[in-house]
Amino acid sequence: MENKTEQSITQLRPFSRISGTDEESPNNLIISGDHLRRSRRPKLLAVLCGLCLTTLLLLGVIAIILAFTVFQVSDPSLTMNAVFFHDIHSSDDRSTARPLSLNVTVVADISVRNPNAAAFRFGESVTEFYMKDRVVGLGRGAGLRVGAKRTVRMNVSALVVTEPGVSVPVLDDRRIVRIRSRTEVKGKVSVLGVFKRVVGVKMVCNLSFESNQTVEMAGSRDCVSNIN
């Protein structure tokens, strides 16, 4: 009986570990958890860096595509809608029935169109009036802001005066006088505050009116817009 009891006690005893350390101890579990966390950090950092770089690259590609498509900067355009002449005064040469000198106020209705997807800002515009390649009048327009895909109108007025003794050419018995105007506008287009470009346009017009009129009248115009 004693031998059987000793054998049963021996069978119930837990197997002792070969090593002297207990791998399932709380300290070993904490150490292994810290090791796993430290090994995962570089991987997480690499993934985050990859995501950031991918996002930056995508944003750069989108910005370039927009810059060359939607936000492609184009030059503005000018249009003279109408031109009026009033306070017409001329000094006649009775022998030739031609005005030797001319004094007239010119008012031009000019439109500035912005074809871009960003606002266009321009400074003071200048309109010069010529007769026989001489500047006989100068008009200035205030600087304006033209919104994206918008058109603004401005009136430019100038006093055209020819020098006494200089013959003013006329076309026929109605004494139609021709003068030439040149309007120039320069400004900047800024896309997203990053892409900036200086743009400008000039417009040359051939104007004509009857110099024997004393009341305000609308003149004819023939204009060509040239990109700077």
C-alpha positions in Angstrom: 0.0 0.0 0.0 2.8 2.4 0.8 4.4 1.9 -2.6 1.2 2.6 -4.4 0.7 5.8 -2.4 4.2 7.0 -3.2 3.7 6.3 -6.9 0.4 8.2 -7.0 2.1 11.2 -5.3 4.9 11.1 -7.8 2.4 11.1 -10.7 0.6 14.2 -9.3 3.7 16.3 -9.0 4.0 18.9 -11.7 6.8 18.6 -14.2 9.7 20.9 -13.3 11.0 23.1 -16.1 14.5 22.5 -17.4 15.5 26.1 -17.5 15.7 28.1 -14.3 13.5 31.0 -15.6 9.7 31.1 -15.9 8.8 32.4 -19.4 5.2 33.0 -18.4 6.0 35.2 -15.5 4.4 38.7 -15.5 7.8 40.4 -15.9 8.6 38.4 -19.1 5.1 39.2 -20.5 5.6 42.9 -20.0 9.1 42.8 -21.6 7.7 40.9 -24.7 4.8 43.4 -25.0 7.3 46.4 -25.0 9.4 44.6 -27.6 6.4 44.1 -29.9 5.4 47.8 -29.6 9.0 48.9 -30.3 9.2 46.7 -33.3 5.8 48.0 -34.7 6.8 51.8 -34.4 9.2 51.9 -37.4 6.6 50.2 -39.5 3.9 52.7 -38.5 6.2 55.6 -39.1 7.1 54.3 -42.5 3.4 53.9 -43.4 2.6 57.4 -42.2 5.6 58.9 -44.1 4.5 57.0 -47.2 1.0 58.4 -46.9 2.2 61.9 -46.4 4.5 61.7 -49.5 1.7 60.2 -51.6 -0.6 63.0 -50.5 1.9 65.7 -51.4 2.6 64.1 -54.8 -1.1 64.0 -55.5 -1.6 67.6 -54.6 1.4 68.6 -56.7 0.0 66.7 -59.7 -3.4 68.2 -59.2 -1.9 71.7 -59.0 0.0 71.2 -62.2 -3.0 69.9 -64.0 -5.1 72.8 -62.8 -2.4 75.3 -63.8 -2.3 74.0 -67.3 -6.0 73.5 -67.8 -8.6 75.3 -65.6 -6.2 78.0 -64.3 -4.3 78.5 -67.5 -3.6 82.3 -67.6 -4.7 84.1 -70.8 -4.5 87.7 -71.8 -7.5 89.9 -71.4 -9.4 91.5 -74.3 -10.5 95.1 -75.0 -13.6 96.2 -76.9 -14.7 99.8 -77.7 -18.5 99.6 -77.4 -19.1 103.2 -78.5 -17.4 106.6 -79.0 -18.9 110.0 -78.7 -17.7 113.5 -79.7 -19.1 116.7 -78.3 -18.1 120.3 -77.9 -16.7 120.3 -81.4 -15.0 123.5 -82.4 -13.0 124.0 -85.6 -11.2 126.9 -87.2 -11.9 127.0 -90.9 -9.7 127.9 -93.8 -12.2 129.4 -96.2 -10.0 128.9 -99.3 -9.8 125.2 -98.8 -12.9 124.6 -96.7 -10.9 122.5 -94.3 -10.5 123.0 -90.6 -7.1 124.3 -89.7 -7.5 123.5 -86.0 -9.8 121.3 -84.1 -10.9 121.2 -80.5 -13.2 118.3 -79.4 -14.0 116.2 -76.4 -13.9 112.5 -77.0 -15.6 109.9 -74.7 -14.9 106.2 -75.3 -16.9 103.4 -73.8 -14.4 100.5 -73.4 -14.9 97.0 -72.0 -12.2 94.9 -70.4 -13.0 91.1 -70.4 -11.1 88.7 -68.2 -11.2 85.1 -69.6 -9.3 83.6 -66.7 -10.6 81.5 -63.8 -8.9 84.0 -61.4 -9.3 87.7 -60.9 -7.4 90.2 -63.0 -6.2 93.5 -61.5 -4.8 96.3 -63.6 -3.6 99.7 -62.9 -4.3 103.0 -64.6 -5.1 102.6 -68.3 -3.9 105.0 -70.9 -5.7 106.0 -74.1 -3.8 108.2 -76.6 -5.4 109.9 -79.6 -3.3 110.5 -82.7 -3.6 112.6 -85.8 -0.9 112.4 -88.5 1.2 110.4 -86.1 1.0 113.2 -83.5 -0.5 112.8 -80.1 -3.4 115.3 -79.9 -5.1 113.9 -76.8 -4.6 111.7 -73.8 -7.2 110.0 -71.6 -6.7 107.9 -68.4 -8.9 105.3 -66.8 -8.9 104.2 -63.1 -7.4 100.9 -62.2 -10.0 98.1 -61.7 -10.5 94.6 -60.6 -12.1 92.2 -63.1 -13.5 89.0 -61.6 -13.0 85.6 -63.1 -14.8 85.2 -66.4 -16.2 88.8 -66.0 -16.3 91.9 -68.0 -16.2 95.5 -66.7 -16.8 98.7 -68.6 -15.1 102.1 -68.2 -15.4 105.5 -69.8 -12.3 107.2 -71.0 -12.6 110.9 -71.9 -10.0 113.2 -73.4 -9.7 116.6 -74.9 -8.4 116.4 -78.5 -6.7 119.6 -79.6 -4.7 120.2 -82.7 -2.1 122.8 -83.0 -3.1 126.0 -84.9 -1.8 126.1 -88.4 -1.7 122.3 -88.8 -4.2 121.2 -91.4 -6.7 118.6 -90.2 -7.5 116.1 -93.0 -11.1 115.6 -94.0 -12.6 113.0 -96.2 -15.4 114.7 -98.1 -17.8 117.6 -98.1 -19.3 116.4 -94.8 -15.9 117.2 -93.4 -15.4 113.9 -91.8 -12.3 113.8 -89.6 -10.4 110.7 -88.8 -8.3 110.2 -85.7 -6.6 107.1 -84.3 -6.7 105.9 -80.7 -4.5 103.5 -78.8 -5.6 102.0 -75.5 -3.3 99.9 -73.3 -4.1 97.9 -70.2 -1.6 96.0 -68.0 -2.1 94.0 -64.9 -1.6 90.8 -63.0 -3.5 87.5 -62.7 -2.9 85.5 -59.5 -4.0 81.8 -59.3 -4.4 80.5 -55.8 -1.8 83.1 -54.7 0.9 80.9 -56.2 0.9 81.2 -59.9 1.3 84.9 -60.9 1.6 86.3 -64.4 1.7 89.8 -65.8 -0.7 90.2 -68.7 -1.6 93.1 -70.9 -3.4 94.1 -74.1 -3.6 97.1 -76.4 -6.2 98.2 -78.8 -5.9 100.4 -81.8 -9.0 102.1 -83.2 -9.7 104.3 -86.3 -12.3 106.8 -85.3 -14.2 109.3 -87.5 -16.8 112.0 -87.0 -18.3 115.0 -88.8 -16.5 118.1 -87.8 -19.3 120.4 -88.9 -21.6 119.2 -86.1 -22.0 121.3 -83.0 -24.0 118.8 -80.9 -22.9 115.6 -79.3 -22.7 112.8 -81.9 -21.7 109.1 -82.0 -18.7 108.5 -84.2 -17.8 105.4 -86.1 -15.0 103.0 -85.0 -12.9 100.2 -86.4 -10.8 98.5 -83.8 -8.1 95.8 -83.7 -7.0 94.3 -80.3 -3.3 93.3 -80.2 -1.9 91.1 -77.4 1.3 92.6 -75.8 
